[in-house]
Amino acid sequence: MNANWWGLLGERFKELIGRVGDSEELSGIVGSATDHHAAPYAITEELVAVYRMHPLMPDQFNFFSLKDGGLIQSADLHQVAGNRTRSLAESMAMADMFYSFGIAHPGAISLHNYPRLLQQLQRDNGEVFDLAAVDVLRDRERGVPRYNQFRALICRERVSRFEEITSNRRWADELRRVYNNDIDQVDLMVGMFAEDLPEGFGFSDTAFRIFILMASRRLKSDRFFTKDYTAEIYTQLGLDWIDNNSMITVLKRHYPEVAPALYGVENAFAPWRRLAA
């Protein structure tokens, strides 16, 4: 992501010297020429498919006090969703909510970790359905290739054994049984949840390849990130504001009381410091 924005020469070089010609590799996509690559920009079915990451959602939420770290209340996924969200948000300080989410960890994107309450999701209109089944069905109905064919189309090698998808022998046996020993029938989402992750990754290499492609395309197709990313459009103050701020500075500006929980934290999307109860 840093290379997308600043280029391989990095932020400091671009700040001091500026762009090096039209090279996206050296100076990043931002500020380069706009290019739709033969088709108008759109969110593709492939991106929607790899973005099926509901295991990130917990079944239970705990809300803590920023002042002393004490537990304020707990609520399940149903209680924080839909038309119940506003009353929950109004029941505590917003800074306490940010702190609670900041110290929480998301669920692992893997098999056997789909939220139970999403498997019996009750909508505000009373309808109940299994979102896990719907996720699989949507990919099938929309013509998204199954896992093995998807790998081939993004220039990854096809797998011939279930053990090539996952080193977890129990998962491999389960996949073999569920898909009647036909590896080409494994659904994309299921295969990605089973896939062994590269070191340091939170999701599969298969998903990452689509993310990095679409993240680049999203910048390259938007004139406000490319040819019109200029002081004439944004003002120099605006460009400096973008360069010199982060999610941490935004949080501290609006809710300065969260600063102790962010002390020493370089990325607001990494776990915050837990304050002592």
Residue, then its C-alpha position, 0 to 999 in steps of 0.5 A: m500500500n505504501a508503494n501504491w501511494w509513494g512509490l518504491l523511492g518512498e515518502r521522504f524522497k517524494e516529499l523532497i524531490g517530487r515525482v520521477g517522471d511518469s513511473e508509478e513504480l518509483s513515485g507511486i500511482v498518486g499524481s500519475a496519469t489517469d488510466h481506466h485500462a480499457a474499461p470503466y472502473a467498477i467493483t468486480e464480482e471477484l473483489v466482492a467474492v474475496y471480501r466475504m470476511h464475516p469471520l472477522m465479526p465476533d458473536q460477543f462485544n465487550f465495552f470498556s471504560l476509557k477512564d478506568g478500563g472497567l467493563i461497562q456492558s456486553a452485548d451480542l452481535h444481534q444486540v448491536a446491529g440493525n435498529r438497535t445500534r443507535s440506542l446502544a451508541e447513545s448508552m455510552a460515551m463515543a470515546d469509550m466505544f472507540y477504545s473498546f473497538g481499539i483494544a478488541h481483536p477481530g476473528a480469524i478468517s478461517l474455517h470453523n470461525y463463522p459467527r454463530l449469530l450470522q448463521q441464524l441472522q435475524r433481520d429487523n423485519g423478522e426474516v431469519f437466514d443463514l448468511a454463511a450459506v447465502d455467501v456461498l450461494r451468491d458466488r455460485e449464482r453470480g458465476v464466480p469460479r470455484y476455488n481451483q479455477f479461480r487460482a488458475l485464472i489469477c496465475r496460481e497453480r491449480v491444486s490436485r490434492f486437498e492437502e495442497i489447500t491446507s496443512n490442517r489434516r482434519w480440514a482436508d478430510e472435511l473438504r474431501r468429504v463435503y465435496n465428494n472427493d472432487i477438488d474442483q468443486v470446492d467453493l472459492m470462499v471455503g478454499m480461501f478460509a482453509e488456505d494456509l496463510p503466508e507469514g504475517f498475513g491475516f487472509s489468504d494469498t488468493a484474496f490478497r492478489i485481488f485486493i492489491l489489484m483492485a486497490s491499485r485500480r481504484l487509485k489509477s481510475d480516479r482523477f482526484f488521485t491521479k491527474d487532479y491530485t494537485a494543489e490547484i484542486y486541493t490547495q497546498l494546505g489540503l495536500d499537506w493535511i492529507d500527508n501529515n495526518s493519519m487515523i491516529t491524529v484524526l481520533k486524537r483531534h475529535y476525541p483527545e481523551v483516547a490519547p493514552a490508549l494510543y500512546g506508542v501505537e503507530n497504526a490505529f488499526a493495530p491493537w491499542r494499549r489496554l488501560a488498567a482497570 
